[in-house]
């Protein structure tokens, strides 16, 4: 089974209402009064207090983090690979975050008249009502979309070109892109495993080093996720996951803090697994 049979491409786009505007009228006045050239600068008006979108910004960051964590790289154009095994988990959490975001946008819309009144007070003669849409239109700027498309396949590429050679070259380029995406996806999963392992080795190798519960939790999270993202069915990845579960998963943060023996043993085991993962990681 090839990549296109067990994955789709997803593209996440998030938009928001901008809280600053370049004011051409004020810019012209400043440049005139200062006898400055037109390219000397511009005046930006803070339309709304930054805090008014802080909660929405935070949920947007959570959505982006969820999107990247549960998908794999495809290209530099924004699309990412979503394995079918991870589709339900990805969409369930995304819908929950989207609902939470919608509630925050509704709260922003309710507060919008208050924000406008505050803007008039703060800006004085700089206030320009033309910079402010209605509450409904302002809220509509907070758009979130996830678009999906199939993984391309050179066998499905049908188009009339000038020559058969040109068509074959395009197909070959597409096959190379798919092969590179598969390789990059596997490398990223190895890296996702190596990063928390390396942090465990670093912190636990120092008997005096303090650490948060997330030192262990982050590794456990990625161990649970890797099998759902392993689009190339890489058996070495699964062996690394198995080694972590067998050798490290039973250590709790409290035990590692209280037992020097557990701490040193866990550090040694993590180092051995890390060495194996780095040895098996495909070359980039």
C-alpha positions as CSV (number, residue, x, y, z in Angstrom):
1,X,0.0,0.0,0.0
2,X,1.5,3.3,-1.0
3,X,1.3,6.8,0.6
4,X,-1.7,8.0,-1.3
5,X,-3.8,5.0,-0.1
6,X,-3.3,5.7,3.6
7,X,-2.9,9.5,3.8
8,X,-4.4,12.8,2.7
9,X,-3.0,16.3,2.5
10,X,-4.4,18.9,4.8
11,X,-3.8,22.6,4.8
12,X,-4.6,24.8,7.8
13,X,-5.3,28.5,7.4
14,X,-6.0,30.9,10.3
15,X,-7.0,34.5,9.9
16,X,-7.8,37.2,12.4
17,X,-8.9,40.8,12.7
18,X,-5.8,43.0,12.5
19,X,-5.6,45.4,15.4
20,X,-3.3,47.9,13.6
21,X,-3.8,49.9,10.4
22,X,-1.4,52.1,8.4
23,X,-3.0,55.6,8.5
24,X,-2.1,57.3,5.2
25,X,-3.7,60.6,6.3
26,X,-1.6,60.9,9.5
27,X,1.5,59.6,7.7
28,X,1.2,62.4,5.1
29,X,0.8,65.0,7.9
30,X,3.8,63.8,9.8
31,X,6.0,63.7,6.6
32,X,4.8,67.2,5.6
33,X,5.4,68.7,9.1
34,X,8.8,67.1,9.3
35,X,9.8,67.9,5.7
36,X,10.6,64.2,5.3
37,X,10.6,62.1,2.1
38,X,7.7,59.8,1.4
39,X,9.7,56.6,2.1
40,X,10.9,57.8,5.5
41,X,8.3,55.9,7.4
42,X,4.6,55.5,8.1
43,X,2.1,55.9,10.9
44,X,0.4,52.8,12.3
45,X,-2.6,53.3,14.5
46,X,-3.4,50.7,17.2
47,X,-7.1,50.2,16.5
48,X,-7.8,48.0,19.5
49,X,-6.0,47.0,22.6
50,X,-3.8,43.9,22.0
51,X,-5.3,42.1,24.9
52,X,-8.7,42.0,23.2
53,X,-7.6,39.2,21.0
54,X,-5.2,37.5,23.4
55,X,-7.4,34.6,24.2
56,X,-8.1,34.0,20.5
57,X,-4.3,34.2,19.8
58,X,-3.7,31.6,22.4
59,X,-6.3,29.1,21.0
60,X,-4.8,29.7,17.5
61,X,-1.4,28.8,18.8
62,X,-2.9,25.6,20.3
63,X,-4.6,24.8,16.9
64,X,-1.3,25.3,15.0
65,X,0.5,23.1,17.6
66,X,-2.1,20.4,17.3
67,X,-2.0,20.5,13.5
68,X,1.8,20.2,13.3
69,X,2.0,17.5,16.0
70,X,-0.6,15.3,14.3
71,X,0.7,15.7,10.7
72,X,3.9,15.2,8.8
73,X,5.8,17.5,6.4
74,X,4.8,17.3,2.7
75,X,6.3,20.5,1.1
76,X,7.1,24.1,1.7
77,X,3.7,25.2,0.4
78,X,1.7,24.7,3.6
79,X,0.1,21.3,3.0
80,X,1.0,18.5,5.4
81,X,0.4,14.7,5.4
82,X,-2.4,13.4,7.6
83,X,-2.3,9.6,7.9
84,X,-5.7,8.0,7.8
85,X,-4.9,6.2,11.1
86,X,-4.7,9.6,12.8
87,X,-7.6,11.2,11.0
88,X,-10.2,10.7,13.8
89,X,-8.0,11.9,16.5
90,X,-6.9,14.9,14.5
91,X,-10.4,16.0,13.6
92,X,-11.9,15.3,17.0
93,X,-9.5,17.6,18.8
94,X,-9.6,20.2,16.0
95,X,-13.4,20.4,16.2
96,X,-13.2,20.9,19.9
97,X,-10.6,23.7,19.6
98,X,-12.7,25.2,16.8
99,X,-15.8,25.3,19.0
100,X,-13.7,27.0,21.7
101,X,-12.4,29.5,19.3
102,X,-15.9,30.3,18.0
103,X,-17.0,31.0,21.6
104,X,-14.1,33.4,22.0
105,X,-14.9,35.2,18.7
106,X,-18.5,35.6,19.9
107,X,-17.2,37.2,23.1
108,X,-15.0,39.5,21.0
109,X,-18.1,40.5,19.0
110,X,-20.1,41.3,22.1
111,X,-17.3,43.4,23.5
112,X,-16.6,45.2,20.1
113,X,-18.7,48.3,20.9
114,X,-16.8,48.7,24.1
115,X,-13.5,48.4,22.2
116,X,-14.7,51.2,19.8
117,X,-15.6,53.5,22.6
118,X,-12.2,52.9,24.2
119,X,-10.5,53.6,20.8
120,X,-12.2,56.9,20.5
121,X,-11.0,57.9,23.9
122,X,-7.5,56.7,23.4
123,X,-6.9,58.0,19.9
124,X,-8.5,61.4,20.2
125,X,-8.2,63.3,16.9
126,X,-6.4,60.3,15.4
127,X,-9.7,58.2,15.5
128,X,-10.9,57.3,12.1
129,X,-14.3,55.5,12.0
130,X,-13.5,54.3,8.4
131,X,-10.9,51.9,9.9
132,X,-13.5,50.0,11.9
133,X,-16.0,47.6,10.3
134,X,-19.1,46.5,11.9
135,X,-18.9,44.0,14.8
136,X,-20.2,41.3,12.5
137,X,-17.6,42.0,9.8
138,X,-14.8,42.3,12.4
139,X,-15.7,38.9,13.8
140,X,-15.9,37.5,10.3
141,X,-12.2,38.2,9.9
142,X,-11.5,35.4,12.4
143,X,-11.6,32.6,9.9
144,X,-10.3,29.1,10.3
145,X,-10.3,26.6,7.5
146,X,-8.9,23.1,6.9
147,X,-8.8,22.0,3.3
148,X,-8.1,18.4,2.3
149,X,-6.8,17.0,-1.0
150,X,-5.6,13.6,-2.1
151,X,-1.9,12.7,-2.2
152,X,-0.9,13.1,-5.9
153,X,0.0,10.1,-8.0
154,X,2.0,10.2,-11.2
155,X,-0.1,7.3,-12.6
156,X,-3.2,9.6,-12.4
157,X,-1.4,12.5,-14.1
158,X,-3.3,13.1,-17.4
159,X,-2.7,16.2,-19.5
160,X,-1.8,16.9,-23.1
161,X,1.7,18.4,-23.4
162,X,3.9,19.2,-26.2
163,X,5.9,16.0,-26.0
164,X,5.8,12.6,-24.3
165,X,9.3,13.3,-22.9
166,X,8.0,16.4,-21.1
167,X,5.1,14.5,-19.6
168,X,7.4,11.7,-18.4
169,X,9.7,14.3,-16.8
170,X,6.8,15.8,-14.9
171,X,5.8,12.4,-13.7
172,X,9.4,11.6,-12.6
173,X,9.6,14.9,-10.7
174,X,6.3,14.1,-8.9
175,X,7.5,10.6,-8.0
176,X,10.7,12.1,-6.6
177,X,8.6,14.6,-4.6
178,X,6.6,11.8,-3.1
179,X,9.6,9.7,-2.3
180,X,11.3,12.8,-0.6
181,X,8.1,13.4,1.4
182,X,8.1,9.8,2.6
183,X,11.7,10.1,3.6
184,X,11.2,13.4,5.4
185,X,8.2,12.0,7.2
186,X,10.2,9.1,8.6
187,X,13.1,11.4,9.6
188,X,10.8,13.7,11.4
189,X,9.4,10.9,13.5
190,X,12.9,9.7,14.4
191,X,13.7,13.3,15.4
192,X,10.5,13.6,17.5
193,X,11.6,10.5,19.4
194,X,15.2,11.6,19.7
195,X,14.5,15.0,21.1
196,X,12.7,13.9,24.3
197,X,15.1,11.0,24.8
198,X,18.1,13.4,24.6
199,X,16.5,15.7,27.2
200,X,15.9,12.8,29.5
201,X,19.6,11.8,29.2
202,X,20.7,15.3,29.8
203,X,18.6,15.9,32.9
204,X,18.8,12.5,34.5
205,X,22.6,12.2,34.0
206,X,23.0,15.1,36.4
207,X,22.0,13.9,39.9
208,X,21.4,17.5,40.9
209,X,19.3,18.6,37.9
210,X,15.7,19.4,38.5
211,X,13.0,18.6,35.9
212,X,9.3,18.9,35.3
213,X,6.8,16.1,34.9
214,X,6.7,16.9,31.2
215,X,10.2,15.5,30.8
216,X,8.6,12.0,31.0
217,X,5.2,13.1,29.7
218,X,6.5,14.5,26.4
219,X,8.2,11.2,25.6
220,X,5.1,9.1,26.5
221,X,3.0,11.4,24.3
222,X,5.1,11.0,21.2
223,X,5.5,7.2,21.8
224,X,1.7,6.9,21.6
225,X,1.5,9.1,18.5
226,X,4.3,7.6,16.4
227,X,2.4,4.4,15.4
228,X,-0.5,6.6,14.0
229,X,1.9,8.7,12.0
230,X,4.2,6.0,10.7
231,X,3.0,6.3,7.1
232,X,6.0,4.3,5.7
233,X,5.4,1.4,8.1
234,X,9.0,1.8,9.2
235,X,9.7,-1.2,11.5
236,X,12.7,0.4,13.1
237,X,10.5,3.2,14.3
238,X,8.2,0.7,15.9
239,X,11.2,-1.1,17.5
240,X,12.3,2.2,19.1
241,X,8.8,2.8,20.4
242,X,8.7,-0.8,21.8
243,X,12.0,-0.3,23.5
244,X,10.8,2.9,25.1
245,X,7.6,1.3,26.4
246,X,9.5,-1.7,27.7
247,X,12.4,0.0,29.3
248,X,11.3,3.5,30.2
249,X,7.6,3.9,30.4
250,X,7.2,2.5,33.9
251,X,9.4,5.2,35.4
252,X,7.4,8.0,37.0
253,X,8.7,11.5,37.5
254,X,8.4,11.2,41.3
255,X,10.4,7.9,41.3
256,X,13.1,9.5,39.2
257,X,13.3,12.4,41.6
258,X,13.4,10.2,44.8
259,X,15.6,7.3,43.6
260,X,19.2,7.9,42.5
261,X,19.3,4.3,41.3
262,X,16.2,4.6,39.1
263,X,17.5,7.9,37.8
264,X,20.9,6.6,36.7
265,X,19.4,3.4,35.2
266,X,16.8,5.4,33.3
267,X,19.5,7.7,31.9
268,X,21.5,4.8,30.8
269,X,18.6,3.1,29.1
270,X,17.5,6.3,27.4
271,X,21.1,6.8,26.1
272,X,21.1,3.3,24.6
273,X,17.8,3.8,22.9
274,X,18.8,7.2,21.7
275,X,22.0,5.8,20.2
276,X,20.0,3.1,18.4
277,X,17.5,5.6,17.1
278,X,20.2,7.9,15.8
279,X,22.0,5.0,14.1
280,X,18.8,4.0,12.4
281,X,17.6,7.4,11.4
282,X,17.7,7.8,7.6
283,X,20.1,10.3,6.2
284,X,18.6,13.6,5.2
